[in-house]
Amino acid sequence: MKYRHRGRVLFKILGVLAGLVFVIFGFKENSELSRIQKLGKRATVEPIGQYMQFKRSGSTTYMAEFHFTTEDGRPIVAKHRFPEEVLADFKASRPVQVIYLPSDPQTFVFASERRSWTLTIIGVILALAALVLA
């Protein structure tokens, strides 16, 4: 009986810790996106010729090599993951903009990117489930 109680407490602790990890990474991801959007400069990327598609666990990720020129004329070439919405823009021949950090143009986000609360929500649900179900 004593070991069973310890197991339940350990399960709660591990579940809450795992949930906190998800919450922390979710906030970190969102704050990095906000920082780049706030401090960054805009550039239009050249149309992509090729891209790679990765499918895993029901989600699809795309990767391509992007070319753009910074405000001060530096040509940038960087491989970067991108969402399906950006692929749709390229296929429709719509211009795609990135927001890059002037001090590190290799670090950029797509202007159409929005905050995602998925990791944070999963973390909260995981922590609450561990507390309630254990």
DOSE-675613 format. One record per residue (C-alpha): x, y, z. Coordinates in pm, 1 decimal, padded with zeros to 6 digits. Layout:
<nodes>
          X          Y          Z
          X          Y          Z
...
</nodes>
This chain:
<nodes>
          X          Y          Z
    00000.0    00000.0    00000.0
    00282.8    00235.9    00091.8
    00459.7    00172.5   -00240.9
    00137.5    00232.0   -00432.3
    00100.2    00574.9   -00270.1
    00461.9    00661.4   -00355.6
    00399.7    00553.8   -00714.5
    00097.9    00781.8   -00743.4
    00289.7    01075.1   -00598.6
    00581.4    01007.0   -00832.1
    00340.0    00989.4   -01128.7
    00191.0    01326.0   -01028.8
    00531.2    01486.8   -00993.3
    00657.0    01352.4   -01326.7
    00334.4    01450.4   -01503.7
    00347.2    01803.9   -01367.9
    00716.8    01835.0   -01456.8
    00652.0    01710.8   -01812.0
    00363.4    01956.3   -01841.8
    00585.1    02240.3   -01721.3
    00846.4    02153.4   -01984.7
    00581.3    02185.0   -02257.0
    00455.0    02514.8   -02110.7
    00809.2    02657.1   -02089.7
    00893.4    02557.7   -02447.4
    00561.6    02699.9   -02568.8
    00628.6    03034.0   -02402.2
    00988.6    03035.0   -02526.0
    00876.0    02970.0   -02884.7
    00615.7    03247.4   -02868.1
    00850.7    03498.2   -02709.2
    01117.3    03430.9   -02975.2
    00860.0    03484.9   -03250.2
    00745.7    03809.4   -03087.1
    01105.5    03928.3   -03044.4
    01188.5    03871.5   -03411.1
    00865.4    04035.8   -03526.0
    00930.7    04337.4   -03302.8
    01301.4    04389.9   -03378.2
    01315.9    04253.1   -03731.6
    01322.6    04396.9   -04079.8
    01105.9    04276.1   -04368.8
    01228.9    04126.9   -04694.2
    01056.5    03949.9   -04981.1
    01195.3    03605.3   -05056.6
    01255.2    03485.0   -05408.0
    01019.6    03210.4   -05528.5
    01138.8    02865.2   -05426.8
    01221.7    02610.7   -05694.7
    01224.5    02298.2   -05482.7
    01115.0    02198.8   -05136.6
    01120.0    01889.4   -04919.8
    00812.4    01751.8   -04749.9
    00824.6    01550.1   -04427.4
    00520.9    01367.2   -04291.6
    00513.4    01240.7   -03935.4
    00234.9    01158.0   -03694.4
   -00031.7    01322.8   -03906.4
    00151.8    01652.9   -03949.7
    00341.2    01780.1   -04250.9
    00651.8    01994.8   -04242.5
    00818.2    02159.5   -04539.4
    01175.4    02275.4   -04586.4
    01337.3    02479.4   -04861.1
    01630.2    02704.6   -04934.1
    01525.6    03068.8   -04920.8
    01696.8    03362.4   -05089.0
    01641.2    03724.4   -04994.9
    01833.0    04050.3   -04972.6
    01863.8    04246.3   -04650.1
    01786.7    04615.6   -04620.3
    02159.0    04694.0   -04646.9
    02202.4    04480.9   -04961.9
    02344.2    04156.3   -04820.4
    02225.3    03845.3   -05006.8
    02102.1    03575.6   -04767.8
    02060.2    03207.8   -04846.2
    01920.8    02988.0   -04569.1
    01744.8    02655.6   -04533.7
    01435.8    02691.8   -04321.2
    01120.4    02503.5   -04229.3
    00796.2    02664.5   -04338.1
    00422.3    02611.9   -04288.2
    00177.1    02490.0   -04550.1
    00026.2    02839.9   -04583.7
    00358.2    02968.0   -04719.1
    00365.4    02686.2   -04974.2
    00016.2    02787.8   -05086.7
    00139.2    03146.0   -05134.0
    00433.1    03028.0   -05347.1
    00208.4    02803.8   -05557.9
   -00031.0    03097.3   -05612.6
    00265.1    03320.9   -05710.4
    00198.1    03555.2   -05419.0
    00499.2    03735.7   -05268.4
    00620.4    03586.4   -04941.6
    00779.5    03809.9   -04682.7
    01013.1    03719.8   -04400.8
    01108.8    03917.5   -04093.7
    01477.8    03879.3   -04013.9
    01701.4    04002.8   -03735.6
    01935.2    04271.9   -03874.9
    02217.3    04144.7   -03652.9
    02160.5    03784.3   -03770.0
    01965.7    03765.1   -04098.2
    01984.7    03384.2   -04095.1
    01734.7    03403.7   -03809.0
    01399.0    03482.0   -03961.0
    01029.1    03405.6   -03942.9
    00761.7    03436.3   -04205.9
    00560.1    03755.6   -04185.9
    00239.6    03550.1   -04192.5
    00342.5    03338.9   -03889.4
    00124.9    03369.7   -03582.3
    00173.1    03257.0   -03226.8
    00089.1    02897.1   -03155.0
   -00037.8    02801.8   -02812.4
   -00037.1    02427.8   -02888.3
    00264.5    02337.5   -02672.1
    00139.1    02550.5   -02383.8
   -00208.5    02398.6   -02395.1
   -00068.9    02043.2   -02415.2
    00151.3    02118.8   -02114.9
   -00136.6    02250.4   -01906.3
   -00356.7    01952.6   -01998.2
   -00076.2    01708.3   -01919.3
   -00005.9    01865.1   -01579.2
   -00375.9    01879.2   -01488.8
   -00430.6    01519.6   -01602.8
   -00141.4    01401.4   -01387.0
   -00282.6    01583.3   -01084.8
   -00641.2    01469.2   -01132.8
   -00596.8    01115.5   -01262.9
   -00312.3    00995.5   -01043.0
</nodes>
